[in-house]
Amino acid sequence: MGSRYGGLKQMDPVGPAGEFILDYSVYDALRAGFDKVVFVIRRDIEDDFRRLVGSRWEGRADVHYAFQSLDGLPAGFAPPAGRTKPWGTGHAILAARALIDTPFAVVNADDFYGAEAYRTLAAFFDRPSPTPPQYALVAYDLAKTLSEHGAVARGICTVDARGYLASITEHTAIARQEDGRIASGETAFPDDTPVSLNLFGFTPHFVDFLHDGFADFLRHHGQEPKSEYYMPVAVGDAIAANAASVRVLRTSATWMGVTYLADRPAVELHLASLARANLYPSRLY
């Protein structure tokens, strides 16, 4: 539930034929060369989700469903009394663990990443994976990911001289200031600062790393009512442990999102313009 958006933005029709943003992600992934889709959802919305989304893609891709639940924990752990929500984005990937046996991409359901971003990630996967494993992050220029209607939170990336990710630091309340700077509090950022919008490419190795990391997270934070195991934190842990490296793939693709309800008209106009330019069909499904 998007608190700032005022509803379930993942299931808000924004395309010319009533498509959801998630439909564009599936469409772009398939034409970039991906052929399997795993939707991570709540069990209680399964029937509606299959009818509204899954049915559009079953038959066009190898479609599967994984279920993220509060009690989907490793043996020996139980959720604390009073907790009502699952355990974050790292936990969401773990919910699909049994379905992951190849290199895979991870996306947010409410972000439009652009076709080029998926092609960039597919090209990365076409190369042999070195040892230790190498992951990928598709990064966007910060200035291209702001909202005109309020502040946003972004994962600010530090990239080393070889083009590999050194760290991701979450910053909140990022906005364009009256003097033209982009800033969060007293911290200012150049327009071309690379940011993560959770478009990653992983090998199955990452799922095993997540499993061990999640158990450690639960030992330290499992009794907190709102703690979450975030995927970028797990990526940072893998880098710190020298268990993997993360190649940062810069993209010129246009990102669109709906942080606020007022962002929706711009997304609708952008998607309609892509259809008029024949970059997408007038109906995806």
GINOR-V399043 format. One record per pair of residues at least 6 apart in sequence whose ideal C-beta (glycine too) atoms are under 8 Angstrom apart, sorted by the first residue. I is the first residue (numbers start at 0). J is the second residue. D is the distance in Angstrom with one decimal. If there is no record, write none. Layout:
{{I:J:D} {I:J:D}}
This chain:
{{0:6:7.3} {0:7:6.0} {1:7:6.9} {1:8:4.5} {1:109:7.4} {1:257:7.7} {1:258:7.9} {3:149:7.1} {3:258:5.9} {3:259:5.6} {4:257:6.1} {4:258:6.8} {4:259:6.3} {4:260:5.5} {5:260:5.3} {6:260:7.7} {8:109:5.0} {8:257:4.9} {9:19:6.8} {9:20:7.3} {9:21:6.2} {9:108:4.2} {9:109:4.9} {10:19:6.0} {10:51:6.9} {10:52:7.8} {11:19:6.8} {11:20:8.0} {11:257:7.0} {11:263:7.0} {12:18:6.6} {12:19:6.2} {13:19:7.0} {13:20:6.1} {13:257:7.4} {13:263:6.4} {13:266:5.1} {13:267:5.1} {13:270:6.1} {14:22:6.6} {14:23:7.0} {14:267:7.9} {14:270:5.1} {14:274:7.9} {14:283:6.7} {15:270:6.6} {15:271:5.3} {15:274:5.1} {15:281:5.6} {15:282:7.3} {16:281:6.4} {16:282:4.0} {16:283:7.1} {16:284:7.9} {18:270:7.5} {18:282:7.8} {18:283:5.2} {18:284:7.3} {19:52:6.7} {19:108:8.0} {20:108:7.1} {20:109:5.7} {20:110:6.8} {20:111:5.1} {20:255:7.8} {20:257:7.4} {20:266:7.4} {21:52:6.4} {21:108:4.7} {21:109:7.6} {22:52:7.2} {22:55:6.5} {22:283:5.2} {22:284:6.5} {23:111:5.6} {23:270:7.3} {23:279:7.4} {23:283:6.9} {24:106:5.2} {24:108:7.5} {24:110:7.7} {24:111:7.5} {24:112:6.7} {25:36:5.7} {25:56:5.4} {25:60:7.0} {26:279:7.2} {26:283:4.9} {27:112:7.1} {27:113:7.3} {27:114:4.6} {27:116:7.7} {27:117:4.5} {28:36:7.2} {28:104:6.7} {28:106:7.8} {28:117:5.2} {29:59:6.9} {29:60:5.7} {30:114:7.1} {30:117:7.8} {31:114:7.1} {31:117:3.8} {31:118:4.8} {31:120:7.3} {31:121:4.3} {32:121:4.5} {33:60:8.0} {33:104:6.7} {33:117:7.3} {33:121:6.7} {34:60:6.1} {34:61:6.0} {35:60:6.6} {35:61:4.3} {35:62:7.9} {35:63:7.2} {35:101:7.5} {35:103:8.0} {36:56:6.2} {36:60:4.9} {36:61:7.0} {36:62:5.1} {36:63:7.0} {37:63:4.8} {37:64:7.3} {37:65:5.6} {37:95:4.8} {37:98:5.1} {37:99:7.4} {37:103:7.9} {38:48:6.8} {38:52:7.0} {38:53:6.6} {38:62:7.3} {38:63:7.4} {38:64:5.3} {38:65:7.2} {39:65:4.9} {39:66:7.6} {39:67:5.5} {39:91:4.8} {39:92:7.6} {39:94:5.4} {39:95:5.6} {40:48:5.2} {40:64:6.3} {40:65:7.5} {40:66:6.5} {40:67:7.3} {41:66:6.8} {41:67:6.6} {41:68:7.4} {42:66:4.6} {42:68:6.3} {45:64:6.7} {45:66:7.3} {48:64:7.7} {49:64:7.3} {53:62:5.8} {53:64:7.0} {55:283:7.6} {55:284:3.9} {56:62:5.4} {56:284:7.1} {59:284:7.9} {63:95:7.8} {63:98:5.1} {65:94:4.6} {65:95:3.8} {65:97:7.8} {65:98:6.0} {66:94:6.2} {67:85:4.8} {67:90:6.4} {67:91:5.1} {67:94:4.2} {68:85:6.4} {68:94:7.5} {69:78:5.1} {69:82:6.3} {69:83:7.2} {69:84:7.0} {69:85:5.6} {69:86:7.8} {70:77:7.2} {70:78:5.8} {71:85:7.3} {71:90:7.2} {71:93:7.4} {71:94:5.9} {72:78:6.9} {72:86:7.9} {72:217:6.7} {73:210:7.1} {73:213:6.9} {73:214:5.0} {73:217:7.2} {76:214:7.4} {76:217:4.9} {76:221:5.9} {78:221:7.9} {79:221:7.0} {79:222:4.7} {79:223:7.3} {79:224:6.2} {81:224:5.4} {82:224:5.1} {82:225:7.7} {84:225:7.5} {85:91:7.3} {86:213:7.5} {86:226:7.6} {86:227:5.8} {86:228:5.1} {87:227:3.0} {87:228:4.5} {87:229:5.1} {87:230:7.5} {88:197:6.8} {88:227:7.5} {88:228:7.7} {88:229:5.6} {88:230:4.0} {88:231:7.9} {89:209:5.5} {89:212:7.2} {89:213:6.2} {89:216:7.9} {89:228:4.0} {89:229:5.9} {89:230:4.7} {89:232:7.2} {89:233:4.7} {90:213:6.4} {90:227:7.6} {90:228:5.1} {91:230:7.8} {92:99:7.9} {92:105:6.4} {92:205:7.7} {92:206:6.5} {92:209:5.9} {92:230:6.5} {93:206:7.0} {93:209:5.4} {93:210:6.3} {93:213:6.1} {96:206:5.2} {96:210:7.0} {99:203:5.5} {99:206:5.4} {100:203:5.9} {101:203:7.0} {102:124:4.9} {102:128:7.3} {102:200:6.6} {102:201:6.9} {102:202:5.2} {102:203:7.5} {103:200:7.4} {103:201:5.9} {103:203:7.7} {104:117:7.4} {104:120:5.5} {104:198:7.1} {104:199:6.8} {104:200:5.3} {104:201:7.8} {105:197:6.5} {105:198:7.3} {105:199:4.8} {105:200:7.9} {105:201:6.7} {105:230:6.9} {106:112:6.5} {106:197:6.9} {106:198:5.7} {107:196:6.9} {107:197:5.0} {107:198:7.9} {109:256:6.5} {109:257:6.2} {110:196:5.5} {110:197:7.3} {110:198:7.5} {110:254:6.7} {110:255:7.7} {110:256:5.2} {111:253:7.9} {111:254:6.6} {111:255:4.1} {111:256:6.9} {111:266:6.8} {111:269:7.8} {111:270:7.5} {112:137:7.2} {112:196:7.1} {112:198:5.4} {112:252:6.3} {112:254:6.1} {113:250:7.2} {113:252:3.0} {113:253:5.1} {113:254:6.5} {114:252:7.0} {114:278:7.3} {115:250:5.8} {115:251:6.7} {115:252:4.1} {116:137:4.9} {116:198:6.0} {116:250:4.9} {116:252:4.4} {116:254:8.0} {119:137:6.0} {119:248:5.1} {119:250:5.6} {119:252:7.9} {120:135:6.1} {120:137:5.8} {120:198:7.1} {120:200:4.8} {120:248:6.9} {123:135:4.6} {123:200:5.8} {123:246:6.7} {123:248:6.2} {124:135:8.0} {124:200:6.2} {128:202:5.7} {131:241:6.9} {131:242:6.0} {131:243:5.5} {131:244:7.0} {132:202:4.7} {132:204:4.4} {132:205:7.3} {132:242:7.7} {132:243:4.7} {132:244:7.9} {133:202:7.9} {133:243:6.7} {133:244:5.2} {133:245:7.4} {133:246:6.0} {134:199:6.4} {134:200:6.1} {134:201:5.2} {134:202:7.0} {134:205:6.4} {134:234:7.1} {134:237:7.6} {134:243:5.5} {134:244:7.2} {134:245:4.6} {134:246:7.2} {135:199:6.8} {135:200:3.9} {135:245:6.7} {135:246:4.8} {135:247:7.8} {135:248:5.5} {136:156:7.1} {136:164:5.8} {136:195:5.8} {136:198:7.2} {136:199:5.5} {136:200:7.7} {136:234:7.7} {136:245:5.4} {136:246:7.3} {136:247:5.4} {136:248:6.8} {137:196:7.9} {137:198:4.3} {137:199:7.6} {137:200:7.8} {137:248:5.0} {137:250:5.4} {138:156:5.6} {138:158:7.7} {138:193:3.8} {138:194:6.3} {138:195:6.2} {138:247:5.2} {138:248:6.8} {138:249:5.6} {138:250:7.1} {139:193:7.2} {139:194:5.7} {139:196:6.0} {139:250:6.3} {139:252:7.5} {139:254:5.2} {140:190:6.4} {140:191:4.7} {140:192:7.1} {140:193:7.1} {140:194:7.6} {141:153:6.4} {141:155:7.5} {141:173:7.4} {141:181:6.0} {141:188:5.6} {141:189:7.6} {141:190:6.4} {141:191:7.2} {141:192:4.2} {141:193:7.5} {141:194:4.9} {142:181:6.4} {142:190:3.7} {142:191:7.0} {143:253:7.1} {143:254:6.1} {144:151:7.1} {144:153:6.4} {144:194:5.9} {144:196:6.5} {144:254:5.4} {144:256:7.3} {145:151:6.2} {145:173:7.1} {145:174:6.8} {145:175:5.9} {145:181:7.1} {146:256:7.6} {146:258:5.0} {146:259:6.0} {146:262:5.6} {147:261:7.8} {147:262:7.7} {147:265:7.7} {148:258:7.6} {148:259:4.4} {148:261:4.1} {148:262:5.9} {149:174:7.2} {149:258:6.8} {149:259:5.4} {150:171:7.3} {150:172:4.3} {150:173:5.9} {150:174:4.2} {150:183:7.9} {151:173:5.4} {151:174:7.3} {151:258:5.6} {152:169:6.3} {152:170:6.8} {152:171:4.5} {152:172:7.5} {152:173:6.9} {153:169:7.6} {153:170:6.0} {153:173:5.5} {153:194:4.5} {153:195:7.5} {153:196:7.7} {154:167:4.5} {154:168:7.1} {154:169:5.5} {154:170:7.9} {154:194:5.9} {154:195:3.7} {154:196:7.6} {154:197:7.7} {154:231:5.4} {155:167:7.1} {155:168:5.1} {155:169:7.7} {155:170:5.3} {155:188:6.8} {155:192:6.2} {155:193:7.9} {155:194:6.0} {156:164:6.1} {156:166:7.4} {156:167:5.5} {156:192:7.7} {156:193:4.4} {156:194:6.2} {156:195:5.7} {156:247:6.4} {157:164:7.5} {157:165:4.3} {157:166:4.6} {157:167:7.8} {157:168:7.5} {158:164:6.2} {158:165:6.5} {158:193:6.0} {158:247:4.9} {159:165:5.0} {162:246:6.4} {162:247:5.7} {163:244:5.3} {163:245:6.2} {163:246:6.0} {163:247:6.6} {164:234:7.4} {164:238:6.5} {164:244:7.8} {164:245:3.9} {164:246:7.6} {164:247:5.2} {165:238:7.3} {166:235:6.0} {166:238:7.5} {167:195:5.4} {167:231:4.5} {167:234:6.7} {167:235:6.0} {169:229:7.9} {169:231:7.2} {170:183:4.4} {170:186:7.0} {171:183:6.5} {172:183:5.3} {172:184:6.7} {173:181:6.5} {173:182:7.2} {173:183:4.6} {173:188:7.4} {174:181:7.3} {174:182:7.3} {174:183:7.8} {175:181:5.6} {176:182:5.4} {180:187:4.8} {181:187:6.6} {181:188:4.9} {181:189:7.7} {181:190:6.4} {181:192:7.7} {182:188:6.9} {193:247:6.3} {193:249:6.6} {195:231:6.2} {196:254:6.2} {196:256:7.7} {197:230:6.6} {197:231:7.4} {199:230:7.2} {199:234:7.2} {204:242:7.9} {204:243:6.9} {205:233:7.8} {205:237:7.0} {205:243:7.0} {208:233:6.9} {208:236:7.8} {208:237:5.4} {208:242:5.9} {208:243:7.3} {209:233:5.5} {212:228:7.4} {212:233:5.1} {212:236:5.7} {213:228:5.4} {213:233:8.0} {216:226:7.7} {216:228:4.7} {220:226:4.0} {234:245:6.2} {237:243:4.5} {237:245:7.8} {238:244:7.0} {238:245:6.3} {253:269:7.2} {255:265:7.3} {255:266:4.9} {255:269:5.5} {255:270:7.8} {256:262:6.7} {256:266:7.6} {257:263:5.4} {257:266:5.8} {270:279:7.4} {273:279:4.9} {274:280:7.0} {274:281:5.0}}
